[in-house]
Amino acid sequence: MITRDSGVRNRTEECSTCRRRTRHQVSIEVRAESEGENAAFSREPYRVTDCLLCGTTTSTRMNTV
């Protein structure tokens, strides 16, 4: 299960594919990392960035940052 916030933000960030700073769409997703009976207890926040130039998507688990 993935829940994405509706407050999408546009920012300028470094893109590893473009190898320069480009505009990115940034959001936070809550992802269930396991399935089955305990899935409701295994949700973790991820920061998701989408490069608006090349389309590369990067996600970072927030509790490991």
C-alpha positions, -999 to +999 in steps of 0.1 A: +000+000+000+013+034-009-001+067+002+012+099-014+006+133+001-014+158-020+010+187-012+034+182-041+063+207-042+085+218-071+122+223-062+155+226-079+177+197-070+207+178-083+197+150-108+221+121-110+209+113-146+210+148-160+242+156-139+230+191-131+204+209-110+169+206-125+134+212-113+120+182-094+085+173-081+089+163-045+064+143-024+062+121+007+049+085+004+039+061+032+047+026+021+039-007+037+071-027+037+055-061+043+023-078+033-002-098+052-015-094+088+013-070+100+013-047+070-005-019+089+024-018+114+052-018+088+046+016+071+076+038+065+078+074+050+097+079+018+108+111+001+101+108-036+116+131-062+107+131-099+130+150-123+108+172-145+134+172-173+143+135-177+117+118-157+140+099-133+123+090-100+143+086-068+130+075-034+147+077-001+135+061+031+132+089+056+140+071+088+175+062+075+185+097+065 
